[in-house]
Each structure stands twice: as C-alpha cells, then as structure tokens.
Amino acid sequence: MAAHPVSPLAPKSYPDLPVIEGVRFATAEAGIKYKNRTDVLLMAFDENTTVAGVLTRSKCSSAAVELCRENLPGGLARGLVVNSGNSNAFTGMKGRESVRHIAKVAAEALGCAPSEVFIAQTGVIGELIDASKFDGVLDETATRMNALPWIEPAKAIMTTDTFPKLSGAVLEIDGVEVKINGIAKGSGMIAPDMATMLSFVVTDMPIAAPVLQALLAKHNQTSFNSITVDSDTSTSDTLLAFATGKAKVEPIESLDDPRAEIFGQALADVLFELAIHVVRDGEGATKQVSVHVEGAVSDESAFRIAKAIADSPLVKTAIAGEDANWGRVVMAVGKAGEPADRDRLSIRFGDLTVAKDGERAAGYDEAATSAYMKGEELELTVELGLGDGRATVYTCDLTHGYITINGDYRS
C-alpha cells in the first residue's frame, strides 16, 4: 500500500518531549506488513511501575486486547510491545497463542514475568500474525533502548496515519516537576468505545494503579471517547497509562487526595490533544469539525445527538464540499432517538445562525455561511431548547480520499 499524502491538518512541528525516568524504548523493522519502516515498538519500565488501561468494548476484540485485560488487574508493568500492520484480530486460538508467544519472548528480553508485559497490535483484521518475526527482534531491540526521542515510538505505531501524534505536560506537585508524555495512532476505524485505536501515556508521578485507572477512565470520556472519524469502533482499541513513580513526591494513593485532581487535569489535557490529532489525521480529512449540542434533556442525550451528527456521512460530505447544508443536521438530530422538538431547534455554523425555532433563520446569509465553510476548523452548534444537557463530539469531513485509502487497504 502506497504512502498517503500528509494530512493538510498535520501540525507544523512536533513537541520535543522530555526524558521520563524509569522508561526506555527502541523501535525495529520486523517486516510485518510495511517495507523499510519501523513497525515494532518495545518499551521497558523500571520495577514498581503501575499501569491502568481502557480497552475496546467490541464483542470481537483482538487477542492482544484480551491479554491486556488479563494483565491489567495485576496493576504492574515492566514491558510494552506494539506492532503495526496486523491487528491479529479474529484469528482464533492461533492468534491467542501468537500473542502469548510474543509476551514470552518480550519477558525473556526484559527479564520479567509475561504477566507484566502488555501488547497492542493494529492493522488488518482476520490475518494471523507471524509471531516468529518477533524472535530475535525483541532480544536485539532490548539491547539498544534509550529514553529519547519520543517521536520514534510515535512513528513506529503508525498504520495509515500520515503523521506521528505526540503530546506532553509538565506540572508542579508539592514543588516538584512531574512529567506526562503521550503518543497515539489512529486515522481510520475511529469511533472509540472506551479508548482510541492505540495510545500510550507515561508519567513519572508515583500513583496507585486504582487511582490512575479512575482518572484515565474519567478523562478518556471527554477525549478519545468524544471523537469519531467514520463511526466504526476498532477491535483493537487500547489506551494504557504507565506511572514509573520516579518523581520525588509522596504517592497519590486516593482520589480524595487533592493532588489527584491537579494531576488528572494535566492527564486530561494530554489525552485531549492526542485525540484531536487523531481527528486531524482522519483518513482523507481536510477539515476538523467540533459538533456542540446544547439545551438537551441530559448530557448523555446531548452526546448521543452530537454523535449522530458527527457520524452522519451526509453531514460529513456536505462539510467536505463546503456546503452549509443544515438540513442534514436536522436529519441527524431527528434520527438520533433522543428527545428533540422540531419547533425549538436552532443551528449555528460558527457564529452564524442558519436555522432558528424550527425553520430557516430570518437573517440567514448564504454568502457569509459559504465563506465560513471554507475554513479548516469548523464549529457546528445545535440548540435544542429542552434542558441543560450539553456535549461536544469532534470529527472530520468525509472525502474521496477515505474511499481510496480503504478501498485498497489489503492490496
């Protein structure tokens, strides 16, 4: 599969993330699918690194997701193996055996138990991964691990991504500098249901696994679970957070600790930036769209309506064509199965009111609205007039590029 042009929404530069004590990594070319490209990432964590994760709720989840689900209750991690090019999903018992083989090889290379190794795999579904490709590769990779640069692991986990995705935060807790670094991949099959396709966050904050788990789950809801590219939830969605505990501060042992809120907000910022990068690299995307729903009967209802709008191929193709076809937004609100009153409905594109109280707005200006639609970042707001519920879902447009990428995905 040929490389795709870099998204027009790609960042102009990438953050130079700092060293996080207690984690080292290296990448390798195993030839899983792509030639002359790194496709394996190995991360090693010092002893006592805590781990948390949210995983896909897909009923057809991959063997790697199953393995993470088994190992997460242990609360500790020493290694992470990620490969791109093959998700090893829907590959039966052989797929499970191959994942266990990879975990065993990684554990031997890192000197830890297989139960402390986490695996994430992404790529084509339904094709068994050749686990023997990891033999020797992981041993060799383990001999050349470094703490920098973070852009290398971000590149190694890419599939149809056109740019690496990184984010970081540095905060002060008890007068000590605490760091959070994150990477993600994803550009198609994105409508996360618990996580994104793949994302990994590492911090040096000493924090108990249950607290890290609670914060990760909470802030995942307003980041990865609030984006959609194509309404399809992956079999491999995996978001893992690792805390090496090397920062010289007292550990956060409870959510009641006021420092948990401070750390959680910084974590939320990192997750949100990574999620937006995923949307901006949506397959074939040329526009980023924020869909706001206000005045719903509840936040949950607002979210479901916003998701219906953001998932609609008709809404997304209108945006691709720079057509302010607000009638398609009305359609999406109406089909969402949530409380809505046609005659109270108002719609805005940016600051421009296009529909109000169930009909086209009296001051509707086609020329001004069309000019607004030519921007790269668009805001679409729906006011229902029923209550105080509100939510935002982030998406992108749907172009011919999406069909091109996915029409020949396996060729």
Rosetta blueprint (number, residue, H / E / L):
1 M L
2 A L
3 A L
4 H L
5 P L
6 V L
7 S L
8 P L
9 L L
10 A L
11 P L
12 K L
13 S L
14 Y L
15 P L
16 D L
17 L L
18 P L
19 V L
20 I L
21 E L
22 G L
23 V E
24 R E
25 F E
26 A E
27 T E
28 A E
29 E L
30 A L
31 G L
32 I L
33 K L
34 Y L
35 K L
36 N L
37 R L
38 T L
39 D L
40 V E
41 L E
42 L E
43 M E
44 A E
45 F E
46 D L
47 E L
48 N L
49 T L
50 T E
51 V E
52 A E
53 G E
54 V E
55 L E
56 T L
57 R L
58 S L
59 K L
60 C L
61 S L
62 S L
63 A H
64 A H
65 V H
66 E H
67 L H
68 C H
69 R H
70 E H
71 N H
72 L H
73 P H
74 G H
75 G L
76 L E
77 A L
78 R L
79 G E
80 L E
81 V E
82 V E
83 N E
84 S E
85 G E
86 N E
87 S L
88 N L
89 A L
90 F L
91 T L
92 G H
93 M H
94 K H
95 G H
96 R H
97 E H
98 S H
99 V H
100 R H
101 H H
102 I H
103 A H
104 K H
105 V H
106 A H
107 A H
108 E H
109 A H
110 L H
111 G L
112 C L
113 A L
114 P H
115 S H
116 E H
117 V E
118 F E
119 I E
120 A E
121 Q E
122 T E
123 G E
124 V E
125 I L
126 G L
127 E L
128 L L
129 I L
130 D L
131 A H
132 S H
133 K H
134 F H
135 D L
136 G L
137 V H
138 L H
139 D H
140 E H
141 T H
142 A H
143 T L
144 R L
145 M L
146 N E
147 A L
148 L L
149 P L
150 W L
151 I H
152 E H
153 P H
154 A H
155 K H
156 A H
157 I L
158 M L
159 T L
160 T L
161 D L
162 T L
163 F L
164 P L
165 K E
166 L E
167 S E
168 G E
169 A E
170 V E
171 L E
172 E E
173 I E
174 D L
175 G L
176 V E
177 E E
178 V E
179 K E
180 I E
181 N E
182 G E
183 I E
184 A E
185 K E
186 G L
187 S L
188 G L
189 M L
190 I L
191 A L
192 P L
193 D L
194 M L
195 A L
196 T L
197 M L
198 L E
199 S E
200 F E
201 V E
202 V E
203 T E
204 D L
205 M L
206 P L
207 I E
208 A L
209 A H
210 P H
211 V H
212 L H
213 Q H
214 A H
215 L H
216 L H
217 A H
218 K H
219 H H
220 N H
221 Q H
222 T L
223 S L
224 F H
225 N H
226 S H
227 I E
228 T L
229 V L
230 D L
231 S L
232 D L
233 T L
234 S L
235 T L
236 S L
237 D L
238 T E
239 L E
240 L E
241 A E
242 F E
243 A E
244 T L
245 G L
246 K L
247 A L
248 K L
249 V L
250 E L
251 P L
252 I E
253 E L
254 S L
255 L L
256 D L
257 D L
258 P H
259 R H
260 A H
261 E H
262 I H
263 F H
264 G H
265 Q H
266 A H
267 L H
268 A H
269 D H
270 V H
271 L H
272 F H
273 E H
274 L H
275 A H
276 I H
277 H H
278 V H
279 V H
280 R H
281 D L
282 G L
283 E L
284 G L
285 A L
286 T L
287 K L
288 Q E
289 V E
290 S E
291 V E
292 H E
293 V E
294 E E
295 G E
296 A E
297 V L
298 S L
299 D H
300 E H
301 S H
302 A H
303 F H
304 R H
305 I H
306 A H
307 K H
308 A H
309 I H
310 A H
311 D H
312 S L
313 P H
314 L H
315 V H
316 K H
317 T H
318 A H
319 I H
320 A H
321 G L
322 E L
323 D L
324 A L
325 N L
326 W H
327 G H
328 R H
329 V H
330 V H
331 M H
332 A H
333 V H
334 G H
335 K H
336 A L
337 G L
338 E L
339 P L
340 A L
341 D L
342 R H
343 D H
344 R H
345 L L
346 S E
347 I E
348 R E
349 F E
350 G L
351 D L
352 L E
353 T E
354 V E
355 A E
356 K E
357 D L
358 G L
359 E E
360 R E
361 A L
362 A L
363 G L
364 Y L
365 D L
366 E H
367 A H
368 A H
369 T H
370 S H
371 A H
372 Y H
373 M L
374 K L
375 G L
376 E L
377 E E
378 L E
379 E E
380 L E
381 T E
382 V E
383 E E
384 L L
385 G L
386 L L
387 G L
388 D L
389 G E
390 R E
391 A E
392 T E
393 V E
394 Y E
395 T E
396 C E
397 D L
398 L L
399 T L
400 H H
401 G H
402 Y H
403 I H
404 T H
405 I H
406 N H
407 G H
408 D L
409 Y L
410 R L
411 S L
